[in-house]
């Protein structure tokens, strides 16, 4: 794992607020009905369950609309079509927030069942994600919340931090983060040199996004733009991540083999297909990257 340099925040720097709905909001004690639970035992189970975003998740999000608003997070509208209606008004803010093009009205946005669209009190776009309390992902977000340099626009290092971590009365929590654009496609890079340069400069999401699909006429211009200094890339999703101590041996460290079956299997090596009980996550990660290269760039110079 790489290190994250912790620095004192500059004037006006953002930070992450930590809340517990069961203890932080007095008006919840006056509610006659309890806050809604999920239909699955864990957030992780939502991935495999046949969850209907409207029928199963809309009552959950609506049940938490008022408590979240009391904490400065205002949910967008989840339509009956299963799309989130993003708000037209948006405030341009420094990093870690992104720049959203406002020349077209935002269309409906499809999200997985554990995600929601929102804005904060300053009309900055947010994404809310459900996470299991005590999970590795939850611990990583709490760790990032303590890294003050991630909220300093002058010292941004390519990792999106949470803006709020809100515990529910149950086994799950809400994590609010700045909204950035979708994953960068490997197909937009032509050589392994470009891939390695891209990775070393950070990757995954883009700090510029537009709700209008580019036409063929502007595809080249868009490609040039996303590779220009005007656009930055950052890590943002840690649901399958491991936070490992920095002094861990890259050669001797082992984890339970079942973890190697998580994630996108298309790039997985055969490290645990012979009944192995343990595996080396560092070697496994490098092998996955190598298989991705073979998939997209084996014919490239």
N, C-alpha and C positions, 0 to 999 in steps of 0.2 A: 504494500500500500504506500502511496506517496504521502508526504507530509503536507500539512496545511499550516502556513505561517500565521501565527496569531499576533495581531497588532491592535493597538488602541484605536478606537473609532475616531474618525475626524468629525469636525463640527457638522451636525446635520445628518450624520450617518444613521442608517436604519438599524433595527435590531429585531429580535424575535420575541414575541410575547408568549408566555406559558400560562395556560389556564386549565382549570378543572371545573367542568360544568356542574358537578355535584356540590361544589363548595363555593364557587366564585360568584354565582348569580343568585341574589336573594329572591327574585320574583319566581324562580323555579319552585321554591317551596310552597308557593300559593297555587301551583297548577294541580288540578284535580286528577289529571291523567299523567302517567309517567312518560318520559321521553321514549320514542320508539327504539326498538332493538332491530338488529339485522335479521334476515330470515335464515341465515346460516350461523353456525357456531363461531366461525372466525372469518375475518376479511379474506384470508387466503382461500377459503372455501368458495368465495364468490367467483373465483376464476373458473372453477369446474362446475358449479351449479348452473342450472338453466334459469337465470335471473332475468326477469323482464324489467327493463329500466323504468317504464312507466308504472306498471302494476305493482311491482315489488319495491322499487327504490324511491319513487316519487313521494309516497307517504313518509318515508324516512327523512328525505331532504326537507320536506315541508315541516315536519315535526321539529327540526332543528333550525328553521329559518329565523325565528325570533331570538333564540339564545345566541346564535352566531351574529345576528345584527347588533345585539347588545354589546358584543365584543368588537364591533367595527368591521364585520365581514358580512357583506350583503349578497346573498345568493341571487343568481340570475334566474330566469323563468325556465323550468323544464316543461316543454310543450308535450301535448299528447302524442305527438309524432316521435317522441324519444330524443328530440334535439334540444340543446340548450340555446336560448335566445340571448346572445351577447348584447350588452348595452352599447348604444352608438357613441355615447360620450366616454372619452377616455383621457386621462391626464398623462402627459409625457413626463417621465421621471427618470432619474439617473440609474445606472446599474445598482443592484441586480435586476431592475425592471427593464423590460424590453420596449421597443418602439413599434406601435401598431399603426399601420396605414389606415387613415380615416377617410379616404376618398370614396369608399363604397360602404353601403350599409351592411353590417355583419350578417351573414346568413346563419341558419341553424347549425350548431356544432354537435356532432355525434361524439360521445365519450363512453368509455367503458363504465360499468355499473358502479364502480367504486370511486369515480371522479365526478366533480361538479365544477361549474363556472361561477365566478363571483367577482366582486370588486370590493376594495376597502373604502374607508371613509373619504379618501382622497381620489376616488374614481380610478384607481390603478387596477389593471386586470390581474386576477388571481385564478389559480387552479387549486381546488381542494381535493385531497386524497385521503381515503380511509386507510388506516394501518392498524395492525394488531398491537395492543400494548405489550411491551416487553419483548417484542420481536427484534431481530437484528436491525431491521429497517427503522423501527421506532428509536432504537438506541443511536443509530447513525444520525438521524435527524436531530436528536437531542444534543449530540456531540457537535454537529454543524452549527446549532443555535448558539453555542458558546464561542465559536470562532468569529470574533468581531471583525476581522479583516474581510470576511465575505460580504459584509454590509457596507464596506467602504468603496465607493464608486471609483476612487483613484487607485485602489489596490486590488481590484477584482481579479481573481485567479482562475476563473473558468469553472466554478462549482456553484450551482444555484442553491442558496440557503433557504430554509423555511422562514416565513414571516410570522407564523403563529402555529403553535402546537396546542391543541385543545382536547383534553380528555373528556370522553363521555362517561356517564355513570356505569357503563358496561365495560366490555373487554376491548373496545376499539377507541381510537382517537382520530381527530381530524388534523391534517397537516396542510396548511395554506402556503402556497409558493407563488412567486411571480410567474405569469404565463409567458412562455417562449414558444417558438414554432416547433414543428414536428422534427423527427429524426432526419438527419442528412443521409441521403441515399448513396451507397458505395458506387452506384452506376454513374454518378456525376463526377467521379474521379477516374482518370484514365490510366495511371501508372502506380506502381507500388511506392515510388518516390513521393507522389502526391498524397498517397494514403498515409505514409509515415509522417510527412510534414503536417498533414491535417491532424493526426492523432497527437503529435507532440504539442500542437497549439491548442489542444483540447477539442472535444467533440460532443455529439449527440443532439443538442438543440440550438436554435438560432435566435439571436436577439432582435430579429426583425421579422414581422409577419404581416401578411396581407390576406384578406378574406375573399379576394377575387382570383380565380385560377388563371395562371398566365397562358396566353395563347402561343401558338407556334412562333409568331413574329417576335415575341419578347422573351422566348426561352433562353436564347443566347445571352441577352442582356441580363436576365435574372441570374444565370449561371455565373457571369462575370461579377455581378453584385455580391452574391453570397460568398465569393472567394476574395473579396476586397477587404481592406482594413476597416471598412464601415460596419462589417458584420462580425460578431464574435460567436464562439461556440462554448458550450458548457455542459458538464455532467449534471444530471438532474434526477435520475430515478435510481433508487437503491433497494428495490424490493427483492432482488436476488443477489445482493451484494454481501460481502463479508468484511467486517472491520477487524483486522488482525494487527496485533502489536508490532511496532516498527522493528523490534529486535528479533522477530521470528526468522528462523532459518528457511531460506528459499528452497533448500534441498531436502531437509529432514521433516518439514512440517506436513502433517497428514490430517485429513478430515474424513468423516463418514462417507462411504461411497454413494449413498443414496442422493447426496447433494449434486452429484455429477449428472443426474438425470433431469435436473431442473433446467429451465431455459430453452433456448432454441436448439433442438436436437440435430438440426441439419449440419451444424458445424462441430459437433462433439466428436472427440477422438474415442478410440476403443479402450480407454484406460480401465474401465470398470466392467467390461462385458464378459470377463472370465470368472466372475464370482469374487472379485477383490472386495475386502471389507473396508479398505481405506484408499484415499487417493491424495495426490499432491495438487492443491488448487492452483498454485502458481504455474506449474507445468501444464496443467489442464487449460488454463486461461490462454497461455501462449499457443497451444495447439489449436484452440478454437479460432484464434486470430489467423493462424496459418491456413486453416481450412477455408476461412472466409476469403483469404487472398486467392487460393486455388479456384474458388467458385467464381470470383469476379475478374481476376486479373491474370489467369494462367496463360492467356494469349497476348498479354500486354508486354511492351518492351521493358 
